[in-house]
Amino acid sequence: MSAAVELQPLNEAKKVEDAEVEEETPEPEDKGNLVFYIILLHGIGTLMPWNMLITISYDYFESYKMLANSTIDMDTGKVTGDPTVYSSNFQSFQTIASQVPNLLLNLLNIFIVVKGGLAGRITVGLSIVAVCVITTMIFIYVETSTWLTGFFTLTIITIIVLNGANGVYQNSIFGLASELPFKYTNAVIIGNNLCGTFVTLLSMSTKAVTRNILDRSFAYFSIALITLVFCFISFHILKKQRFYQFYSTRAERQRAKNEEAADNEGKMANYIATFKEAFPQLINVFLVFFVTLSIFPGVMMYVKDEKKGGTYDFPLPQNYFMDVTTFLQFNVFAFIGSIVAGRKQWPAPNKLWIPVYLRLLYIPFFIFCNYLPETRTLPVFFESTWLFIIVAASMSFGSGYFSGLSMMYTSKTVDPSKAQVAGMMAGFFLISGIVSGLIFTMVIKFVVTA
């Protein structure tokens, strides 16, 4: 290959030479789908630390670490202690501390120019998340009940930093994938859903193996840390792949051609133009995740088989009912949906809004299932547990399928020079949908129990 066509990684600091890569240069092959699997791995990596944290938070933080005078029997795993304001409200503190910085850093990541571009942001983001995971692991076997306020403060700060850095990492991965062919954006979504499935299976298996929450927590965060290490190594392998270099260099060249015109009009005008082009798909992204997070997990996990004052009568062990019907079911069907989205894209971009808007009907359905049977004041219209499971499966499949489509369509329905920014905007709307859905879950609970 001549010097005139030397390929360089995406957004690495460089001058775009007058001698450009010739348009007729054949597109290289992604040998063995290596780039696809690396992007998929980063889809897992963007959610692994947080999934591990929220899965273990009830047993580890709320039911042990945040209790006053807490003790644990290392053989039986039995925990004793007194409830505190920290334990009683930990889930609310955790939600606010995680999602607000994630949302803000996603937004800032779109507009702020950092030396080294996306490559630098991904490397720094991964490193900070890894440090936060290590910090959490250090205190697992340390007695913290004697300085509970300090430990609570440290935990919340760690959650804020972890999710802020992870927001930049996730947003940058979407920006990176958006400049590769169609299916690579969906690889991130596939990785996200595969991560959820893996964490759910890990939760069920560790419950069967040990009751000691400290050992379970150490296993959880160790796996999260190992995943981050693989992500870090794989990213440096990715930058050396000719397939990746070809598309990132081509995208950089396309942006360079448009920068002079953009400078004349102002960079903000370029962002506004990108937003206008991508807006229909950005709304689709938002609504898919808003509906999903309004229902999962905050509503689904409290739908019971037993009616008010009744007894459990479903062919699953009761202690696994929530694990299977909520977490495992959602993650498996969402994973399948995202796989299908990579193979079959229907409907077309201009018609995608129809099924996305129709998904809003899931919210009233789940409200009138046997949700919070002991405290609800609204009537239950859908008492069948099997009906709940079937509709939940369709909602989960649609979440994976339509999230994959909307994310892919966002970057591919704009001018190629705007694909990176559009992909990062889609990442921001994804997080916005998640935050809005989580908040709306609280509204649903208030309405049902008022």
TORKOL-4160 file (C-alpha; in steps of 0.2 Angstrom, whole numbers, padded with zeros to 4 digits, m for minus):
450
<pt num="1" X="0000" Y="0000" Z="0000"/>
<pt num="2" X="0007" Y="0017" Z="m0005"/>
<pt num="3" X="0010" Y="0031" Z="0008"/>
<pt num="4" X="m0004" Y="0041" Z="0000"/>
<pt num="5" X="m0017" Y="0028" Z="0006"/>
<pt num="6" X="m0010" Y="0024" Z="0024"/>
<pt num="7" X="m0025" Y="0021" Z="0035"/>
<pt num="8" X="m0027" Y="0028" Z="0052"/>
<pt num="9" X="m0038" Y="0024" Z="0067"/>
<pt num="10" X="m0054" Y="0034" Z="0070"/>
<pt num="11" X="m0052" Y="0051" Z="0077"/>
<pt num="12" X="m0034" Y="0049" Z="0080"/>
<pt num="13" X="m0025" Y="0066" Z="0079"/>
<pt num="14" X="m0019" Y="0068" Z="0061"/>
<pt num="15" X="m0019" Y="0080" Z="0046"/>
<pt num="16" X="m0030" Y="0075" Z="0032"/>
<pt num="17" X="m0018" Y="0075" Z="0018"/>
<pt num="18" X="m0023" Y="0082" Z="0000"/>
<pt num="19" X="m0019" Y="0065" Z="m0007"/>
<pt num="20" X="m0035" Y="0056" Z="m0002"/>
<pt num="21" X="m0039" Y="0037" Z="m0002"/>
<pt num="22" X="m0046" Y="0034" Z="m0019"/>
<pt num="23" X="m0064" Y="0031" Z="m0020"/>
<pt num="24" X="m0062" Y="0015" Z="m0030"/>
<pt num="25" X="m0051" Y="0007" Z="m0017"/>
<pt num="26" X="m0060" Y="m0010" Z="m0013"/>
<pt num="27" X="m0068" Y="m0011" Z="0004"/>
<pt num="28" X="m0058" Y="m0023" Z="0015"/>
<pt num="29" X="m0066" Y="m0038" Z="0023"/>
<pt num="30" X="m0070" Y="m0040" Z="0041"/>
<pt num="31" X="m0060" Y="m0056" Z="0042"/>
<pt num="32" X="m0069" Y="m0069" Z="0054"/>
<pt num="33" X="m0080" Y="m0054" Z="0059"/>
<pt num="34" X="m0067" Y="m0049" Z="0071"/>
<pt num="35" X="m0072" Y="m0031" Z="0071"/>
<pt num="36" X="m0090" Y="m0036" Z="0074"/>
<pt num="37" X="m0086" Y="m0046" Z="0089"/>
<pt num="38" X="m0075" Y="m0033" Z="0096"/>
<pt num="39" X="m0089" Y="m0020" Z="0095"/>
<pt num="40" X="m0101" Y="m0033" Z="0102"/>
<pt num="41" X="m0089" Y="m0036" Z="0117"/>
<pt num="42" X="m0089" Y="m0017" Z="0120"/>
<pt num="43" X="m0108" Y="m0018" Z="0120"/>
<pt num="44" X="m0106" Y="m0030" Z="0134"/>
<pt num="45" X="m0093" Y="m0019" Z="0143"/>
<pt num="46" X="m0103" Y="m0003" Z="0143"/>
<pt num="47" X="m0117" Y="m0012" Z="0154"/>
<pt num="48" X="m0107" Y="m0025" Z="0163"/>
<pt num="49" X="m0101" Y="m0015" Z="0178"/>
<pt num="50" X="m0118" Y="m0006" Z="0181"/>
<pt num="51" X="m0128" Y="m0022" Z="0178"/>
<pt num="52" X="m0117" Y="m0031" Z="0191"/>
<pt num="53" X="m0120" Y="m0016" Z="0203"/>
<pt num="54" X="m0139" Y="m0015" Z="0202"/>
<pt num="55" X="m0141" Y="m0034" Z="0203"/>
<pt num="56" X="m0131" Y="m0036" Z="0219"/>
<pt num="57" X="m0136" Y="m0019" Z="0227"/>
<pt num="58" X="m0151" Y="m0025" Z="0236"/>
<pt num="59" X="m0143" Y="m0040" Z="0245"/>
<pt num="60" X="m0125" Y="m0032" Z="0247"/>
<pt num="61" X="m0128" Y="m0013" Z="0250"/>
<pt num="62" X="m0146" Y="m0012" Z="0256"/>
<pt num="63" X="m0147" Y="m0028" Z="0266"/>
<pt num="64" X="m0130" Y="m0028" Z="0273"/>
<pt num="65" X="m0117" Y="m0014" Z="0270"/>
<pt num="66" X="m0129" Y="0000" Z="0274"/>
<pt num="67" X="m0136" Y="m0007" Z="0290"/>
<pt num="68" X="m0130" Y="m0001" Z="0307"/>
<pt num="69" X="m0121" Y="m0014" Z="0318"/>
<pt num="70" X="m0121" Y="m0026" Z="0303"/>
<pt num="71" X="m0114" Y="m0043" Z="0305"/>
<pt num="72" X="m0113" Y="m0058" Z="0294"/>
<pt num="73" X="m0110" Y="m0077" Z="0297"/>
<pt num="74" X="m0097" Y="m0082" Z="0284"/>
<pt num="75" X="m0103" Y="m0100" Z="0285"/>
<pt num="76" X="m0122" Y="m0098" Z="0283"/>
<pt num="77" X="m0122" Y="m0080" Z="0275"/>
<pt num="78" X="m0135" Y="m0074" Z="0288"/>
<pt num="79" X="m0135" Y="m0056" Z="0291"/>
<pt num="80" X="m0140" Y="m0046" Z="0306"/>
<pt num="81" X="m0141" Y="m0027" Z="0308"/>
<pt num="82" X="m0152" Y="m0012" Z="0311"/>
<pt num="83" X="m0161" Y="m0002" Z="0296"/>
<pt num="84" X="m0154" Y="0015" Z="0293"/>
<pt num="85" X="m0159" Y="0030" Z="0282"/>
<pt num="86" X="m0146" Y="0024" Z="0270"/>
<pt num="87" X="m0152" Y="0006" Z="0268"/>
<pt num="88" X="m0171" Y="0012" Z="0267"/>
<pt num="89" X="m0167" Y="0024" Z="0253"/>
<pt num="90" X="m0152" Y="0016" Z="0245"/>
<pt num="91" X="m0161" Y="0012" Z="0228"/>
<pt num="92" X="m0167" Y="0030" Z="0226"/>
<pt num="93" X="m0150" Y="0037" Z="0230"/>
<pt num="94" X="m0142" Y="0024" Z="0218"/>
<pt num="95" X="m0154" Y="0028" Z="0204"/>
<pt num="96" X="m0151" Y="0047" Z="0205"/>
<pt num="97" X="m0132" Y="0046" Z="0208"/>
<pt num="98" X="m0131" Y="0034" Z="0192"/>
<pt num="99" X="m0143" Y="0041" Z="0179"/>
<pt num="100" X="m0141" Y="0060" Z="0181"/>
<pt num="101" X="m0122" Y="0061" Z="0178"/>
<pt num="102" X="m0123" Y="0047" Z="0164"/>
<pt num="103" X="m0136" Y="0058" Z="0155"/>
<pt num="104" X="m0126" Y="0075" Z="0158"/>
<pt num="105" X="m0110" Y="0067" Z="0152"/>
<pt num="106" X="m0118" Y="0059" Z="0137"/>
<pt num="107" X="m0124" Y="0076" Z="0132"/>
<pt num="108" X="m0107" Y="0085" Z="0135"/>
<pt num="109" X="m0098" Y="0071" Z="0125"/>
<pt num="110" X="m0108" Y="0076" Z="0109"/>
<pt num="111" X="m0102" Y="0094" Z="0109"/>
<pt num="112" X="m0085" Y="0094" Z="0118"/>
<pt num="113" X="m0070" Y="0091" Z="0107"/>
<pt num="114" X="m0056" Y="0082" Z="0116"/>
<pt num="115" X="m0039" Y="0079" Z="0110"/>
<pt num="116" X="m0038" Y="0061" Z="0103"/>
<pt num="117" X="m0056" Y="0060" Z="0099"/>
<pt num="118" X="m0066" Y="0045" Z="0102"/>
<pt num="119" X="m0051" Y="0034" Z="0104"/>
<pt num="120" X="m0045" Y="0044" Z="0119"/>
<pt num="121" X="m0062" Y="0045" Z="0127"/>
<pt num="122" X="m0065" Y="0027" Z="0126"/>
<pt num="123" X="m0048" Y="0023" Z="0134"/>
<pt num="124" X="m0050" Y="0036" Z="0148"/>
<pt num="125" X="m0068" Y="0030" Z="0151"/>
<pt num="126" X="m0064" Y="0012" Z="0152"/>
<pt num="127" X="m0049" Y="0016" Z="0164"/>
<pt num="128" X="m0060" Y="0026" Z="0176"/>
<pt num="129" X="m0074" Y="0013" Z="0176"/>
<pt num="130" X="m0061" Y="0000" Z="0180"/>
<pt num="131" X="m0054" Y="0010" Z="0195"/>
<pt num="132" X="m0072" Y="0012" Z="0202"/>
<pt num="133" X="m0074" Y="m0007" Z="0201"/>
<pt num="134" X="m0058" Y="m0010" Z="0210"/>
<pt num="135" X="m0063" Y="0003" Z="0223"/>
<pt num="136" X="m0079" Y="m0006" Z="0226"/>
<pt num="137" X="m0070" Y="m0023" Z="0228"/>
<pt num="138" X="m0058" Y="m0016" Z="0240"/>
<pt num="139" X="m0071" Y="m0013" Z="0253"/>
<pt num="140" X="m0081" Y="m0030" Z="0251"/>
<pt num="141" X="m0072" Y="m0039" Z="0266"/>
<pt num="142" X="m0069" Y="m0023" Z="0276"/>
<pt num="143" X="m0079" Y="m0018" Z="0291"/>
<pt num="144" X="m0088" Y="m0002" Z="0287"/>
<pt num="145" X="m0102" Y="m0001" Z="0299"/>
<pt num="146" X="m0091" Y="0009" Z="0311"/>
<pt num="147" X="m0090" Y="0023" Z="0298"/>
<pt num="148" X="m0107" Y="0021" Z="0289"/>
<pt num="149" X="m0109" Y="0039" Z="0284"/>
<pt num="150" X="m0092" Y="0040" Z="0276"/>
<pt num="151" X="m0094" Y="0023" Z="0267"/>
<pt num="152" X="m0111" Y="0028" Z="0261"/>
<pt num="153" X="m0104" Y="0045" Z="0254"/>
<pt num="154" X="m0089" Y="0035" Z="0246"/>
<pt num="155" X="m0101" Y="0023" Z="0238"/>
<pt num="156" X="m0112" Y="0037" Z="0230"/>
<pt num="157" X="m0097" Y="0046" Z="0224"/>
<pt num="158" X="m0090" Y="0030" Z="0216"/>
<pt num="159" X="m0107" Y="0027" Z="0208"/>
<pt num="160" X="m0107" Y="0045" Z="0201"/>
<pt num="161" X="m0090" Y="0044" Z="0194"/>
<pt num="162" X="m0093" Y="0026" Z="0187"/>
<pt num="163" X="m0108" Y="0031" Z="0178"/>
<pt num="164" X="m0102" Y="0048" Z="0172"/>
<pt num="165" X="m0087" Y="0039" Z="0164"/>
<pt num="166" X="m0097" Y="0025" Z="0158"/>
<pt num="167" X="m0109" Y="0037" Z="0149"/>
<pt num="168" X="m0094" Y="0044" Z="0140"/>
<pt num="169" X="m0088" Y="0027" Z="0135"/>
<pt num="170" X="m0105" Y="0021" Z="0130"/>
<pt num="171" X="m0109" Y="0037" Z="0120"/>
<pt num="172" X="m0092" Y="0036" Z="0111"/>
<pt num="173" X="m0094" Y="0017" Z="0107"/>
<pt num="174" X="m0111" Y="0022" Z="0098"/>
<pt num="175" X="m0102" Y="0036" Z="0089"/>
<pt num="176" X="m0088" Y="0024" Z="0083"/>
<pt num="177" X="m0100" Y="0010" Z="0077"/>
<pt num="178" X="m0111" Y="0022" Z="0068"/>
<pt num="179" X="m0097" Y="0025" Z="0055"/>
<pt num="180" X="m0095" Y="0007" Z="0051"/>
<pt num="181" X="m0108" Y="m0003" Z="0041"/>
<pt num="182" X="m0126" Y="m0005" Z="0046"/>
<pt num="183" X="m0125" Y="m0020" Z="0057"/>
<pt num="184" X="m0111" Y="m0014" Z="0068"/>
<pt num="185" X="m0122" Y="m0002" Z="0078"/>
<pt num="186" X="m0133" Y="m0016" Z="0081"/>
<pt num="187" X="m0118" Y="m0026" Z="0088"/>
<pt num="188" X="m0118" Y="m0014" Z="0103"/>
<pt num="189" X="m0137" Y="m0017" Z="0106"/>
<pt num="190" X="m0134" Y="m0036" Z="0105"/>
<pt num="191" X="m0119" Y="m0035" Z="0117"/>
<pt num="192" X="m0130" Y="m0024" Z="0129"/>
<pt num="193" X="m0144" Y="m0038" Z="0129"/>
<pt num="194" X="m0131" Y="m0052" Z="0130"/>
<pt num="195" X="m0124" Y="m0044" Z="0145"/>
<pt num="196" X="m0141" Y="m0044" Z="0154"/>
<pt num="197" X="m0144" Y="m0062" Z="0150"/>
<pt num="198" X="m0127" Y="m0067" Z="0157"/>
<pt num="199" X="m0129" Y="m0057" Z="0173"/>
<pt num="200" X="m0146" Y="m0064" Z="0176"/>
<pt num="201" X="m0139" Y="m0082" Z="0174"/>
<pt num="202" X="m0125" Y="m0078" Z="0185"/>
<pt num="203" X="m0137" Y="m0071" Z="0199"/>
<pt num="204" X="m0147" Y="m0087" Z="0198"/>
<pt num="205" X="m0131" Y="m0099" Z="0199"/>
<pt num="206" X="m0123" Y="m0089" Z="0213"/>
<pt num="207" X="m0139" Y="m0090" Z="0223"/>
<pt num="208" X="m0138" Y="m0109" Z="0221"/>
<pt num="209" X="m0120" Y="m0111" Z="0225"/>
<pt num="210" X="m0118" Y="m0099" Z="0241"/>
<pt num="211" X="m0128" Y="m0089" Z="0252"/>
<pt num="212" X="m0113" Y="m0078" Z="0257"/>
<pt num="213" X="m0117" Y="m0061" Z="0249"/>
<pt num="214" X="m0099" Y="m0056" Z="0251"/>
<pt num="215" X="m0092" Y="m0070" Z="0241"/>
<pt num="216" X="m0106" Y="m0067" Z="0228"/>
<pt num="217" X="m0102" Y="m0048" Z="0227"/>
<pt num="218" X="m0083" Y="m0052" Z="0225"/>
<pt num="219" X="m0087" Y="m0064" Z="0211"/>
<pt num="220" X="m0098" Y="m0051" Z="0202"/>
<pt num="221" X="m0086" Y="m0037" Z="0202"/>
<pt num="222" X="m0071" Y="m0048" Z="0198"/>
<pt num="223" X="m0081" Y="m0054" Z="0182"/>
<pt num="224" X="m0085" Y="m0035" Z="0178"/>
<pt num="225" X="m0066" Y="m0031" Z="0180"/>
<pt num="226" X="m0060" Y="m0045" Z="0169"/>
<pt num="227" X="m0073" Y="m0040" Z="0156"/>
<pt num="228" X="m0066" Y="m0022" Z="0156"/>
<pt num="229" X="m0048" Y="m0028" Z="0154"/>
<pt num="230" X="m0054" Y="m0038" Z="0138"/>
<pt num="231" X="m0063" Y="m0023" Z="0132"/>
<pt num="232" X="m0047" Y="m0012" Z="0134"/>
<pt num="233" X="m0036" Y="m0025" Z="0125"/>
<pt num="234" X="m0048" Y="m0028" Z="0111"/>
<pt num="235" X="m0050" Y="m0009" Z="0108"/>
<pt num="236" X="m0031" Y="m0008" Z="0104"/>
<pt num="237" X="m0033" Y="m0023" Z="0093"/>
<pt num="238" X="m0048" Y="m0015" Z="0084"/>
<pt num="239" X="m0037" Y="0000" Z="0080"/>
<pt num="240" X="m0025" Y="m0011" Z="0070"/>
<pt num="241" X="m0038" Y="m0019" Z="0059"/>
<pt num="242" X="m0038" Y="m0013" Z="0041"/>
<pt num="243" X="m0057" Y="m0015" Z="0040"/>
<pt num="244" X="m0059" Y="m0003" Z="0054"/>
<pt num="245" X="m0045" Y="0009" Z="0048"/>
<pt num="246" X="m0054" Y="0010" Z="0031"/>
<pt num="247" X="m0071" Y="0015" Z="0037"/>
<pt num="248" X="m0064" Y="0027" Z="0050"/>
<pt num="249" X="m0052" Y="0036" Z="0038"/>
<pt num="250" X="m0066" Y="0037" Z="0025"/>
<pt num="251" X="m0077" Y="0045" Z="0038"/>
<pt num="252" X="m0064" Y="0057" Z="0044"/>
<pt num="253" X="m0061" Y="0062" Z="0026"/>
<pt num="254" X="m0080" Y="0065" Z="0023"/>
<pt num="255" X="m0080" Y="0076" Z="0039"/>
<pt num="256" X="m0065" Y="0086" Z="0033"/>
<pt num="257" X="m0074" Y="0090" Z="0017"/>
<pt num="258" X="m0088" Y="0097" Z="0027"/>
<pt num="259" X="m0078" Y="0106" Z="0040"/>
<pt num="260" X="m0074" Y="0122" Z="0029"/>
<pt num="261" X="m0093" Y="0124" Z="0026"/>
<pt num="262" X="m0097" Y="0121" Z="0044"/>
<pt num="263" X="m0084" Y="0134" Z="0050"/>
<pt num="264" X="m0092" Y="0147" Z="0039"/>
<pt num="265" X="m0110" Y="0143" Z="0046"/>
<pt num="266" X="m0104" Y="0139" Z="0064"/>
<pt num="267" X="m0102" Y="0122" Z="0072"/>
<pt num="268" X="m0118" Y="0124" Z="0081"/>
<pt num="269" X="m0127" Y="0125" Z="0065"/>
<pt num="270" X="m0120" Y="0109" Z="0060"/>
<pt num="271" X="m0126" Y="0101" Z="0076"/>
<pt num="272" X="m0143" Y="0108" Z="0073"/>
<pt num="273" X="m0144" Y="0102" Z="0055"/>
<pt num="274" X="m0139" Y="0084" Z="0061"/>
<pt num="275" X="m0152" Y="0085" Z="0074"/>
<pt num="276" X="m0165" Y="0089" Z="0062"/>
<pt num="277" X="m0160" Y="0075" Z="0050"/>
<pt num="278" X="m0160" Y="0062" Z="0064"/>
<pt num="279" X="m0175" Y="0069" Z="0074"/>
<pt num="280" X="m0188" Y="0055" Z="0069"/>
<pt num="281" X="m0176" Y="0041" Z="0073"/>
<pt num="282" X="m0170" Y="0050" Z="0089"/>
<pt num="283" X="m0188" Y="0050" Z="0095"/>
<pt num="284" X="m0190" Y="0032" Z="0091"/>
<pt num="285" X="m0174" Y="0028" Z="0101"/>
<pt num="286" X="m0181" Y="0038" Z="0116"/>
<pt num="287" X="m0198" Y="0030" Z="0115"/>
<pt num="288" X="m0192" Y="0012" Z="0114"/>
<pt num="289" X="m0181" Y="0014" Z="0129"/>
<pt num="290" X="m0194" Y="0024" Z="0139"/>
<pt num="291" X="m0208" Y="0011" Z="0137"/>
<pt num="292" X="m0196" Y="m0003" Z="0141"/>
<pt num="293" X="m0189" Y="0005" Z="0157"/>
<pt num="294" X="m0206" Y="0011" Z="0162"/>
<pt num="295" X="m0211" Y="m0008" Z="0163"/>
<pt num="296" X="m0194" Y="m0017" Z="0166"/>
<pt num="297" X="m0189" Y="m0020" Z="0179"/>
<pt num="298" X="m0199" Y="m0009" Z="0191"/>
<pt num="299" X="m0216" Y="m0015" Z="0186"/>
<pt num="300" X="m0213" Y="m0033" Z="0180"/>
<pt num="301" X="m0203" Y="m0038" Z="0195"/>
<pt num="302" X="m0218" Y="m0034" Z="0206"/>
<pt num="303" X="m0231" Y="m0044" Z="0196"/>
<pt num="304" X="m0236" Y="m0059" Z="0207"/>
<pt num="305" X="m0244" Y="m0075" Z="0203"/>
<pt num="306" X="m0253" Y="m0075" Z="0220"/>
<pt num="307" X="m0268" Y="m0064" Z="0222"/>
<pt num="308" X="m0271" Y="m0053" Z="0237"/>
<pt num="309" X="m0273" Y="m0065" Z="0252"/>
<pt num="310" X="m0270" Y="m0080" Z="0241"/>
<pt num="311" X="m0256" Y="m0093" Z="0239"/>
<pt num="312" X="m0243" Y="m0096" Z="0226"/>
<pt num="313" X="m0248" Y="m0108" Z="0213"/>
<pt num="314" X="m0236" Y="m0107" Z="0198"/>
<pt num="315" X="m0225" Y="m0122" Z="0191"/>
<pt num="316" X="m0209" Y="m0113" Z="0196"/>
<pt num="317" X="m0200" Y="m0112" Z="0213"/>
<pt num="318" X="m0206" Y="m0096" Z="0221"/>
<pt num="319" X="m0189" Y="m0090" Z="0225"/>
<pt num="320" X="m0185" Y="m0090" Z="0206"/>
<pt num="321" X="m0201" Y="m0083" Z="0200"/>
<pt num="322" X="m0195" Y="m0065" Z="0198"/>
<pt num="323" X="m0178" Y="m0071" Z="0191"/>
<pt num="324" X="m0186" Y="m0081" Z="0177"/>
<pt num="325" X="m0202" Y="m0072" Z="0173"/>
<pt num="326" X="m0194" Y="m0054" Z="0174"/>
<pt num="327" X="m0175" Y="m0054" Z="0172"/>
<pt num="328" X="m0171" Y="m0070" Z="0162"/>
<pt num="329" X="m0186" Y="m0068" Z="0151"/>
<pt num="330" X="m0183" Y="m0050" Z="0147"/>
<pt num="331" X="m0164" Y="m0052" Z="0143"/>
<pt num="332" X="m0166" Y="m0068" Z="0132"/>
<pt num="333" X="m0180" Y="m0061" Z="0122"/>
<pt num="334" X="m0172" Y="m0044" Z="0120"/>
<pt num="335" X="m0156" Y="m0053" Z="0114"/>
<pt num="336" X="m0166" Y="m0063" Z="0101"/>
<pt num="337" X="m0174" Y="m0047" Z="0095"/>
<pt num="338" X="m0158" Y="m0038" Z="0093"/>
<pt num="339" X="m0151" Y="m0053" Z="0083"/>
<pt num="340" X="m0166" Y="m0053" Z="0072"/>
<pt num="341" X="m0164" Y="m0034" Z="0069"/>
<pt num="342" X="m0147" Y="m0037" Z="0062"/>
<pt num="343" X="m0154" Y="m0049" Z="0049"/>
<pt num="344" X="m0171" Y="m0042" Z="0045"/>
<pt num="345" X="m0175" Y="m0023" Z="0045"/>
<pt num="346" X="m0193" Y="m0020" Z="0044"/>
<pt num="347" X="m0202" Y="m0008" Z="0044"/>
<pt num="348" X="m0193" Y="0005" Z="0034"/>
<pt num="349" X="m0186" Y="0020" Z="0043"/>
<pt num="350" X="m0201" Y="0031" Z="0038"/>
<pt num="351" X="m0213" Y="0018" Z="0045"/>
<pt num="352" X="m0204" Y="0013" Z="0061"/>
<pt num="353" X="m0213" Y="0026" Z="0071"/>
<pt num="354" X="m0230" Y="0016" Z="0070"/>
<pt num="355" X="m0224" Y="0000" Z="0080"/>
<pt num="356" X="m0214" Y="0011" Z="0091"/>
<pt num="357" X="m0229" Y="0022" Z="0096"/>
<pt num="358" X="m0240" Y="0007" Z="0098"/>
<pt num="359" X="m0228" Y="0000" Z="0111"/>
<pt num="360" X="m0235" Y="0013" Z="0123"/>
<pt num="361" X="m0250" Y="0002" Z="0125"/>
<pt num="362" X="m0239" Y="m0010" Z="0135"/>
<pt num="363" X="m0239" Y="0002" Z="0149"/>
<pt num="364" X="m0258" Y="0001" Z="0154"/>
<pt num="365" X="m0258" Y="m0018" Z="0151"/>
<pt num="366" X="m0245" Y="m0021" Z="0164"/>
<pt num="367" X="m0253" Y="m0008" Z="0176"/>
<pt num="368" X="m0268" Y="m0019" Z="0176"/>
<pt num="369" X="m0259" Y="m0035" Z="0178"/>
<pt num="370" X="m0257" Y="m0042" Z="0196"/>
<pt num="371" X="m0245" Y="m0029" Z="0200"/>
<pt num="372" X="m0242" Y="m0025" Z="0219"/>
<pt num="373" X="m0257" Y="m0035" Z="0223"/>
<pt num="374" X="m0256" Y="m0032" Z="0242"/>
<pt num="375" X="m0256" Y="m0013" Z="0241"/>
<pt num="376" X="m0264" Y="m0008" Z="0225"/>
<pt num="377" X="m0280" Y="0002" Z="0224"/>
<pt num="378" X="m0284" Y="0000" Z="0206"/>
<pt num="379" X="m0293" Y="m0016" Z="0200"/>
<pt num="380" X="m0284" Y="m0030" Z="0192"/>
<pt num="381" X="m0290" Y="m0034" Z="0174"/>
<pt num="382" X="m0277" Y="m0047" Z="0168"/>
<pt num="383" X="m0275" Y="m0060" Z="0182"/>
<pt num="384" X="m0268" Y="m0074" Z="0172"/>
<pt num="385" X="m0249" Y="m0076" Z="0175"/>
<pt num="386" X="m0247" Y="m0085" Z="0158"/>
<pt num="387" X="m0254" Y="m0070" Z="0149"/>
<pt num="388" X="m0242" Y="m0059" Z="0159"/>
<pt num="389" X="m0228" Y="m0070" Z="0153"/>
<pt num="390" X="m0233" Y="m0070" Z="0135"/>
<pt num="391" X="m0236" Y="m0051" Z="0133"/>
<pt num="392" X="m0219" Y="m0048" Z="0143"/>
<pt num="393" X="m0210" Y="m0059" Z="0130"/>
<pt num="394" X="m0217" Y="m0049" Z="0116"/>
<pt num="395" X="m0213" Y="m0033" Z="0124"/>
<pt num="396" X="m0195" Y="m0039" Z="0128"/>
<pt num="397" X="m0193" Y="m0045" Z="0110"/>
<pt num="398" X="m0199" Y="m0029" Z="0103"/>
<pt num="399" X="m0187" Y="m0019" Z="0115"/>
<pt num="400" X="m0172" Y="m0028" Z="0107"/>
<pt num="401" X="m0178" Y="m0028" Z="0089"/>
<pt num="402" X="m0184" Y="m0010" Z="0088"/>
<pt num="403" X="m0170" Y="m0003" Z="0099"/>
<pt num="404" X="m0158" Y="m0011" Z="0086"/>
<pt num="405" X="m0168" Y="m0004" Z="0071"/>
<pt num="406" X="m0169" Y="0014" Z="0078"/>
<pt num="407" X="m0151" Y="0015" Z="0083"/>
<pt num="408" X="m0145" Y="0008" Z="0066"/>
<pt num="409" X="m0157" Y="0019" Z="0056"/>
<pt num="410" X="m0152" Y="0035" Z="0066"/>
<pt num="411" X="m0134" Y="0035" Z="0059"/>
<pt num="412" X="m0139" Y="0028" Z="0042"/>
<pt num="413" X="m0153" Y="0041" Z="0038"/>
<pt num="414" X="m0141" Y="0056" Z="0039"/>
<pt num="415" X="m0127" Y="0062" Z="0028"/>
<pt num="416" X="m0112" Y="0051" Z="0030"/>
<pt num="417" X="m0102" Y="0066" Z="0037"/>
<pt num="418" X="m0114" Y="0068" Z="0051"/>
<pt num="419" X="m0115" Y="0049" Z="0056"/>
<pt num="420" X="m0104" Y="0050" Z="0071"/>
<pt num="421" X="m0113" Y="0065" Z="0079"/>
<pt num="422" X="m0130" Y="0057" Z="0075"/>
<pt num="423" X="m0124" Y="0040" Z="0083"/>
<pt num="424" X="m0119" Y="0050" Z="0099"/>
<pt num="425" X="m0135" Y="0059" Z="0099"/>
<pt num="426" X="m0144" Y="0042" Z="0098"/>
<pt num="427" X="m0134" Y="0037" Z="0113"/>
<pt num="428" X="m0140" Y="0052" Z="0123"/>
<pt num="429" X="m0158" Y="0049" Z="0118"/>
<pt num="430" X="m0156" Y="0031" Z="0123"/>
<pt num="431" X="m0150" Y="0037" Z="0141"/>
<pt num="432" X="m0164" Y="0050" Z="0141"/>
<pt num="433" X="m0177" Y="0036" Z="0138"/>
<pt num="434" X="m0170" Y="0025" Z="0152"/>
<pt num="435" X="m0170" Y="0040" Z="0164"/>
<pt num="436" X="m0187" Y="0045" Z="0159"/>
<pt num="437" X="m0194" Y="0027" Z="0160"/>
<pt num="438" X="m0186" Y="0025" Z="0178"/>
<pt num="439" X="m0194" Y="0041" Z="0184"/>
<pt num="440" X="m0211" Y="0036" Z="0176"/>
<pt num="441" X="m0210" Y="0019" Z="0185"/>
<pt num="442" X="m0212" Y="0029" Z="0201"/>
<pt num="443" X="m0227" Y="0038" Z="0194"/>
<pt num="444" X="m0235" Y="0021" Z="0190"/>
<pt num="445" X="m0232" Y="0015" Z="0207"/>
<pt num="446" X="m0240" Y="0031" Z="0215"/>
<pt num="447" X="m0255" Y="0030" Z="0203"/>
<pt num="448" X="m0258" Y="0011" Z="0206"/>
<pt num="449" X="m0257" Y="0012" Z="0225"/>
<pt num="450" X="m0264" Y="0030" Z="0229"/>
